[in-house]
Amino acid sequence: MNPNTHLYLAIDQGGHASRASLFTANGELLGGASVAIHTRQPAADRVEHDPEELVASVQAAINSTSRYADSAPIVAAALATQRSSVVCWDADSGAALSPVLSWQDRRTADWLQQLAKQSAEIRQRTGLPLSPHYGASKLRWCWDHLPAVRNAWQAGRLAWGPLASFLVYRLTEEKTLAADPANASRTLLWNLDSGDWDSRLTGLFGIPIQPLPPSVTTRYAWGHLNAGQRRIPLTLVTGDQSAALFAAGEPAGGTAMINLGTGAFLQQGLAHRPPPSPLLSSLAYQDRARRIYALEATVNGAGSAITWLASQLNRDEAEIIRHLPEWLKEHSQPPLFLNGIAGLGTPYLRPLFVSRFSGEATAAEKSVAVCESIVFLLQINLEEMARSIGPARNIIISGGLSKLDGICQRLANLSGLPLHRPQDHEATVQGLLVLLNGACGAASQQHLETTFLPQTDPILEGRYQAWREALEAALPG
C-alpha cells in the first residue's frame, strides 16, 4: 500500500452485527470485518443487547479492518448506529448501568398512555409521534426500575442517551461525551427546530436533562479511535438509516430511498423541515453550513419478520431465505399476512398489534405472504408520502432483502415507479463513505445496478386492496 494513499473507515453497528469497511478515496473497498452480536428478548415486548458485547464487537471489527491499511494512513472514520436504541452509563468509569434497550423494544407502551394528551405537542417539538420505540420512555423505565441508574444520578455520575453516544464515549481515547442530531432526534427529547435537548420534553417524561450528552453536529471532532498503535480520527457520527439516505450521493428530490434490513425504512431527503404528516420527520445530517431533513416511514417487521416466521415454523431462517427466490416465483396468491412484528409502524403506529395469517398455508406460502406484507406496508407509506410532499419519481432500494427480485418487482408493479437496486446492497456503509469523502466514491458504483420497471399486475393490486381492508378492519377502534 502506498503510504501516501488516504483511507477511510466506515463503521456500522447494526441489529445483527458490528461491521467495519476500509475504502480508498476513490471508493475502492480494501477489506472489512463483521462481528456478530446477540439479541436478547426476555419478553415479547422486550428487546435488548449487552452493551459490553457491542463495545467489544465494534472494537474487534475496527482492529481486524485496520490491518488492510498496511502503512497507509486512515485519515477519517465514520460511525453509524441503530437509532432509538438507548443505554445508561457511568460518566466516570464508562461502565454500563443498563442493557442497550433496542429500538424494537416496546416495554413502555402502556406507560406512555398517560402522555396521550400531550402527543400533539410532542410531535410538534420532535417531528415524531408518541411511541415506545423511541428513547425517552425507555430512559424513564431505567430511571424507575434500575437502582444503579438512580445511584449514579445521586452521585453526579449518570450519563444516558443514544447508543451512539455510549459507543463514542467508550471507544474514543478522549472519552468524548456528545450526541449527534440523527440519533438525538430519535429520543423524543430533542427539539427539531432548536436542534438541542428540550427541557419541556424531559419534564413531560419526568427525567433529568443533565445526563444527556451535549448536542453537536454530525460532522465534528469526535476524538480518536485506536487500533493497535494506529490513531484514527472519528469525524462523523450518525444513525444507520440517516447514512443510508446518502447511499446514492446527495439526496435528490423525488427519489424515495428504501433500506430493507431488520426493519424497512422509506425516506426522502428535504432541505427544510417536512410538513405535518402521519409519517416521521427527522434531521438526517447537520454541519456548520446546512441541515438535511428526512420525511420517513417505517415498517418494523422486515428482516425481523422472517426471523419471527422461522421461529413460528420451527425452521432454519437461512433455509427459508435460501428458498424465497423460487417461492416468490411460484406463489402469486398466498394467504394475507397482517404484519405487526415489533409493532405496526407508520402510518398506523400500533405498538402491540397482533400479527396473523388469513388462513392455513404451507411454509412456502406463508413465507411469500410475509414478503408481500412488507411490500404492502411500503406501498401504504409511499401513498402517504405522496400526499405530504408529492409523488416520488423513482425508488432506490438497498439492504439484505432487496436481493430478492420477487420483492423488488412486486414493489415496482404496485407503486408504478421504476425501482433501482445498486449492486452494493450495503446502503449504510455506502452513505457513510459519501459523507466522509464526498459522492465520488460510493456514487461511482451506482451504475452497477438492476432496474425493475413497473408492470401491470391486477392480481397483486387486488390482493393489496384486500389486505388493506383486512388490516384496517383488524385495527382497534
Residue pairs with C-beta under 8 A, 6 or more apart in sequence:
1 69
1 70
1 71
1 72
2 72
3 71
3 72
3 73
4 72
5 24
5 25
5 72
6 24
6 25
6 72
6 73
6 75
7 22
7 23
7 24
7 25
7 30
7 69
7 72
7 73
7 74
7 75
8 22
8 23
8 24
8 25
8 74
8 75
8 76
8 77
8 78
8 433
8 436
8 437
8 441
9 20
9 21
9 22
9 23
9 62
9 65
9 66
9 74
9 76
9 77
9 78
9 225
9 232
10 20
10 21
10 22
10 23
10 77
10 78
10 80
10 429
10 432
10 433
10 436
11 18
11 19
11 20
11 58
11 61
11 62
11 77
11 78
11 79
11 80
11 432
12 18
12 19
12 20
12 21
12 80
12 240
12 243
12 426
12 428
12 429
12 432
13 19
13 54
13 57
13 58
13 79
13 80
13 81
13 82
13 163
13 167
13 240
14 82
14 240
14 261
14 262
14 428
15 39
15 82
15 102
15 104
15 261
15 262
15 304
16 36
16 37
16 39
16 262
17 34
17 35
17 36
17 37
17 57
18 34
18 35
18 37
18 54
18 57
18 58
18 60
18 61
19 32
19 33
19 34
19 35
19 61
19 429
20 32
20 33
20 58
20 61
20 62
20 64
20 65
21 29
21 31
21 32
21 65
21 426
21 429
22 29
22 30
22 31
22 32
22 65
22 66
22 68
22 69
22 74
23 29
23 30
23 433
23 437
23 441
24 30
24 441
25 437
25 440
25 441
26 440
26 441
26 444
27 433
27 437
27 440
27 441
27 442
27 444
27 445
30 68
30 69
31 65
31 67
31 68
32 61
32 65
32 68
33 60
33 61
33 64
33 65
34 61
35 57
35 58
35 60
35 61
35 64
36 57
37 49
37 50
37 53
37 54
37 57
38 49
38 50
38 53
39 47
39 48
39 49
39 102
40 46
40 47
40 48
40 49
40 50
40 99
41 47
41 48
42 48
43 107
45 105
45 106
45 107
45 109
45 351
45 352
46 105
46 106
46 107
47 101
47 102
47 104
47 105
47 342
48 99
48 100
48 101
48 102
48 105
49 85
49 99
49 100
49 102
50 99
50 100
51 87
51 89
51 96
51 98
51 99
51 100
51 166
52 96
54 100
54 163
54 167
55 166
55 167
55 170
55 171
58 79
58 167
58 171
59 171
62 77
62 171
62 225
62 227
62 232
63 227
63 228
66 74
66 227
66 228
66 230
66 232
69 230
74 230
74 232
75 233
76 232
76 233
76 234
76 235
76 236
76 436
76 437
77 225
77 232
77 233
77 234
77 235
77 236
77 436
78 234
78 235
78 236
78 237
78 238
78 243
78 432
78 433
78 435
78 436
79 164
79 167
79 168
79 222
79 234
79 236
79 237
79 238
80 237
80 238
80 239
80 240
80 242
80 243
80 428
80 431
80 432
81 162
81 163
81 164
81 167
81 183
81 237
81 239
81 240
82 102
82 103
82 163
82 239
82 240
83 103
83 162
83 182
83 183
83 186
83 239
83 240
83 241
83 242
84 103
84 133
84 134
84 135
84 186
84 187
85 100
85 101
85 102
85 103
85 135
85 162
85 163
86 100
86 101
86 135
86 138
86 139
86 160
86 161
86 162
86 163
86 187
87 96
87 98
87 99
87 100
87 101
87 160
87 161
87 163
87 166
88 96
88 97
88 98
88 139
88 142
88 146
88 148
88 149
88 152
88 158
88 159
88 160
88 211
89 95
89 96
89 97
89 98
89 159
89 160
89 166
89 169
89 170
90 96
90 97
90 152
90 157
90 158
90 159
91 152
91 157
91 158
91 159
91 177
91 211
92 157
93 157
94 169
94 170
94 175
96 166
97 142
97 146
97 148
97 149
97 152
97 158
98 142
98 146
98 148
98 149
98 160
100 163
100 166
101 107
101 135
101 138
101 141
101 142
103 133
103 134
103 186
104 133
104 262
104 263
104 300
104 304
104 342
104 343
105 132
105 133
105 138
106 132
106 133
106 342
106 343
106 351
106 352
107 132
107 138
107 141
108 132
108 137
108 138
108 140
108 141
109 132
109 351
109 352
111 132
111 137
111 140
111 141
112 130
112 131
112 132
112 137
115 122
115 130
115 204
115 205
116 130
118 130
118 204
119 129
119 130
122 128
122 129
122 130
122 188
122 201
122 204
123 129
123 130
123 276
125 191
125 192
125 193
125 198
125 200
125 201
126 185
126 188
126 189
126 190
126 191
126 192
126 198
126 201
127 185
127 192
127 273
127 274
127 280
127 281
127 282
128 134
128 185
128 186
128 188
128 280
128 281
128 282
129 278
129 280
129 349
130 188
131 188
131 349
131 351
132 138
132 343
132 351
133 300
133 343
133 351
134 186
134 187
134 188
135 161
135 162
135 186
135 187
135 188
135 189
136 187
136 188
136 189
136 201
136 202
136 205
136 207
137 188
137 205
139 160
139 161
139 187
139 189
139 205
139 207
140 205
140 206
140 207
142 149
142 160
143 149
143 150
143 206
143 207
149 158
149 160
152 158
153 208
153 211
158 208
158 211
159 165
159 166
159 169
159 177
159 211
159 213
160 211
160 212
161 179
161 184
161 187
161 211
161 212
161 213
162 179
162 180
162 183
162 184
162 186
162 187
162 213
163 183
164 179
164 180
164 183
164 237
164 238
164 239
165 177
165 178
165 179
165 183
165 213
168 176
168 177
168 178
168 222
168 223
168 234
168 237
169 175
169 176
169 177
169 213
171 225
171 234
172 222
172 223
172 224
172 225
172 234
173 223
173 224
173 225
173 226
173 231
174 223
174 224
175 223
176 222
176 223
177 213
177 214
178 213
178 214
178 215
178 216
178 220
178 222
178 237
179 212
179 213
179 214
179 215
179 216
180 216
180 217
180 218
180 220
180 237
180 238
180 239
181 190
181 195
181 215
181 217
181 218
181 283
181 285
181 286
182 218
182 238
182 239
182 242
182 282
182 283
182 284
182 285
183 237
183 238
183 239
184 190
184 197
184 215
185 192
185 282
185 283
186 239
186 282
188 201
188 205
189 197
189 198
189 201
189 202
189 205
189 209
189 212
190 196
190 197
190 198
190 201
190 215
191 197
191 198
191 201
192 273
192 281
192 282
192 283
193 273
195 215
195 283
195 286
195 291
196 215
197 209
197 212
197 215
199 209
202 208
202 209
202 212
217 286
217 287
217 288
218 236
218 237
218 238
218 285
218 286
218 287
218 435
219 235
219 236
219 287
219 435
220 235
220 236
220 237
221 233
221 235
222 234
222 235
222 236
222 237
223 233
223 234
224 231
224 232
224 233
224 234
225 231
225 232
225 234
226 232
235 436
236 432
236 435
236 436
238 284
238 285
238 432
238 435
239 284
240 261
240 428
241 259
241 265
241 267
241 296
241 428
242 282
242 284
242 285
242 294
242 431
243 427
243 428
243 429
243 431
243 432
243 435
244 257
244 259
244 265
244 267
244 398
244 399
244 427
244 428
244 430
244 431
245 251
245 257
245 267
245 269
245 284
245 285
245 292
245 294
245 431
246 285
246 430
246 431
246 434
246 435
246 442
247 257
247 259
247 396
247 398
247 422
247 427
247 428
247 430
247 431
247 434
247 442
248 255
248 257
248 396
248 422
248 430
248 442
248 443
248 446
249 434
249 439
249 442
249 443
249 446
250 269
250 434
250 439
251 257
251 268
251 269
251 270
251 284
251 292
251 294
252 269
253 268
253 269
254 268
254 390
254 391
254 392
254 393
254 394
255 268
255 392
255 393
255 394
255 395
255 396
256 266
256 267
256 268
256 382
256 385
256 392
256 394
256 395
256 396
256 417
257 266
257 267
257 268
257 269
257 395
257 396
257 398
257 427
258 264
258 265
258 266
258 267
258 378
258 395
258 396
258 397
258 398
258 399
258 402
258 411
259 265
259 267
259 397
259 398
259 399
259 427
259 428
260 302
260 303
260 374
260 397
260 398
260 399
260 400
260 401
260 402
260 407
261 302
261 303
261 399
261 400
261 401
262 302
262 303
262 304
263 298
263 299
263 300
263 301
263 302
263 303
263 304
263 342
263 345
264 298
264 299
264 302
264 374
264 377
264 378
264 399
264 401
265 296
265 297
265 298
265 299
266 296
266 297
266 298
266 299
266 378
266 381
266 382
266 385
267 284
267 294
267 295
267 296
267 297
268 294
268 295
268 385
268 389
268 392
269 284
269 292
269 293
269 294
270 292
270 293
270 294
270 295
270 389
271 290
271 291
271 292
271 293
272 293
273 281
273 293
274 281
274 293
274 294
274 295
274 388
274 389
275 388
275 389
277 295
277 384
277 385
277 387
277 388
278 346
278 347
278 349
278 384
279 295
279 296
279 297
279 346
279 347
279 381
279 384
279 385
279 388
280 295
280 296
280 297
280 298
280 346
281 293
281 294
281 295
281 296
282 293
282 294
282 296
283 291
283 292
283 293
283 294
284 292
284 293
284 294
285 291
285 292
285 435
286 292
295 385
295 388
295 389
296 346
297 345
297 346
297 347
297 378
297 381
297 382
297 384
297 385
298 345
298 346
299 339
299 345
299 374
299 377
299 378
299 381
300 340
300 341
300 342
300 343
300 344
300 345
301 308
301 339
301 340
301 341
301 342
301 355
301 370
301 373
301 374
302 374
302 399
302 401
303 399
303 400
303 401
304 341
304 342
305 339
305 341
305 355
305 370
305 373
305 374
306 317
306 320
306 321
306 367
306 370
306 401
307 317
308 341
308 355
309 320
309 366
309 367
309 370
310 316
310 317
310 320
313 320
313 363
313 366
315 363
320 363
320 367
323 364
323 367
324 367
324 368
324 371
324 404
324 406
325 404
325 405
325 406
327 364
327 365
327 367
327 368
328 368
328 371
328 404
328 405
328 406
328 407
329 406
330 364
331 364
331 365
331 368
332 459
332 460
333 459
333 463
334 361
334 365
334 366
334 368
334 369
334 372
335 357
335 358
335 359
335 360
335 361
335 365
335 366
335 369
336 357
336 358
336 369
336 373
336 463
336 466
336 467
336 470
337 355
337 356
337 357
337 358
337 366
337 369
337 370
337 372
337 373
338 353
338 355
338 356
338 357
338 358
338 373
338 467
338 470
338 471
338 474
339 355
339 370
339 373
339 374
339 377
340 350
340 352
340 353
340 354
340 355
341 355
343 349
343 350
343 351
343 352
343 353
344 350
344 351
344 353
345 377
346 381
346 384
347 380
347 381
347 384
348 471
348 475
350 475
350 476
353 474
353 475
356 474
357 366
357 369
358 470
361 369
368 406
371 401
371 404
371 406
371 407
371 410
372 410
372 463
372 467
373 467
374 401
374 407
375 407
375 410
375 411
375 414
376 414
376 464
376 467
376 468
378 411
379 411
379 414
379 415
379 464
380 468
382 392
382 415
382 417
385 392
386 392
392 415
392 417
393 417
394 417
394 418
394 419
394 420
395 411
395 412
395 415
395 417
395 418
395 419
395 420
396 419
396 420
396 421
396 422
397 408
397 411
397 419
397 420
397 421
398 421
398 422
398 424
398 425
398 426
398 427
398 430
399 425
399 427
400 425
401 407
402 408
402 421
402 425
403 425
405 450
405 452
408 419
408 421
408 450
408 452
409 452
409 455
410 457
410 460
411 419
411 452
412 418
412 419
412 452
412 453
412 454
412 455
413 454
413 455
413 456
413 457
413 460
414 457
414 460
414 461
414 464
415 454
416 454
417 454
418 451
418 452
418 453
418 454
419 451
419 452
419 454
420 446
420 449
420 450
420 451
420 452
421 449
421 450
421 451
421 452
422 430
422 445
422 446
422 448
422 449
423 445
423 448
423 449
423 450
424 430
424 442
424 445
424 448
430 442
430 445
431 442
433 441
433 442
434 441
434 442
434 443
